[in-house]
Amino acid sequence: MIYCVEDEKNIRELVVYTLETSGFSAKGFVDGKELFEALQTEKPSLILLDIMLPGEDGMVILKKIKSSADTKDIPIIMVTAKGSEYDKVMGLEGGADDYITKPFGMMEFIARVKAVLRRNVGAEKENELKEGDLTLLVNEHRVKAAGEEVVLTLKEFELLKYLIENKGIVLSRDRLLEHIWGYDFDGETRTVDVHIRTLRLKLGNCGNMIETVRGVGYRIGGLR
């Protein structure tokens, strides 16, 4: 579902019609009040937001959306007649994903809508890492092993994440030390072994996925 906040009826109806004929579901709203009422019951995949609106202007609405935990991840395209460089910078720095200046061609408009939606889907996928029965929700720092929540320390989480990101690759102890603990870490490589051991214990049966490659380091997942 795509929301279009536009007080000019002709433009609002044209945008909604164009979106629907392009295969999207869309709803139009006159102002921020109507938008926020709708956001109480539905989270759209994208919001198209005019700046010059009755009541609160688009910049204020943008700030409110991006400052709320419930709505901050909704992508927003500013669609407005205010085309100065200053306005564009303010919109983009305020959290907008794109800025389209009126008048605009509908083909370009749909292409830019699709581009923002693609980027957002990609970001959602990056938040989740999977390997077998292991699932990492990166932004939430959460781990599930065979469907069960597992509590890890920060270093354990970073270690598991790095192994999954490089699945199939043997990572040496030195490389793991450098990436997880940093160049200035003055501990010994045994630190890695200790963390791997506790990580395996916490992951239960999924811990067997972390393979020791004798004399080299550790690997998770099969060879690429």
DAZI-V718283 format. One record per pair of residues at least 24 apart in sequence whose ideal C-beta (glycine too) atoms are under 8 Angstrom apart, sorted by the first residue. I is the first residue (numbers start at 1). J is the second residue. Records with the same first field share a line. If there is no record, write none. Layout:
I->J + J
//
This chain:
1->25 + 26 + 27 + 42 + 44 + 45
2->26 + 27 + 44 + 45 + 46 + 47 + 48 + 113
3->27 + 28 + 29 + 35 + 38 + 44 + 46 + 47 + 48
4->28 + 29 + 47 + 48 + 79
5->29 + 30 + 31 + 32 + 34 + 35 + 47 + 48 + 49 + 50 + 53 + 58 + 61
6->30 + 48 + 50 + 53 + 79
7->31 + 50 + 52 + 53 + 54
11->102
15->48 + 79 + 109
18->106 + 109 + 110
19->110 + 113
22->110
24->113
30->54
31->55 + 56
32->56 + 60 + 61 + 64
35->61
36->64
39->65 + 70 + 71
43->70 + 71 + 74
44->74
45->74 + 75 + 117 + 120
46->74 + 75 + 76 + 77 + 113 + 116 + 117 + 120
47->74 + 75 + 76 + 77
48->76 + 77 + 79 + 113
49->76 + 77 + 78 + 79 + 80 + 96
50->78 + 79 + 80
51->78 + 80 + 82 + 87 + 91
52->80 + 81 + 82
58->91
59->90 + 91 + 94
62->91 + 94 + 95 + 96
63->94 + 95
65->95
66->94 + 95
75->116 + 117 + 119 + 120
77->112 + 113 + 116
79->104 + 109
129->161 + 164 + 165
130->164
131->164 + 167 + 209 + 220 + 221
132->206 + 209 + 221
133->205 + 206
134->160 + 164 + 203 + 206 + 209
136->160 + 161 + 164
143->203
145->202 + 203 + 204 + 205 + 206 + 207
146->204 + 205 + 206
148->204
150->202 + 203 + 204
151->202
152->199 + 202
155->180 + 181 + 195
156->195 + 198 + 199 + 202
159->192 + 195 + 196 + 199
160->199 + 203 + 220
163->210 + 218 + 219 + 220
164->220 + 221
167->219 + 220 + 221 + 222 + 224
168->219 + 221 + 222 + 223 + 224
169->219 + 224
170->213 + 216 + 217 + 218 + 219
171->217 + 218 + 219
172->216 + 217
173->217 + 218
175->217
176->217 + 218
192->217 + 218
//
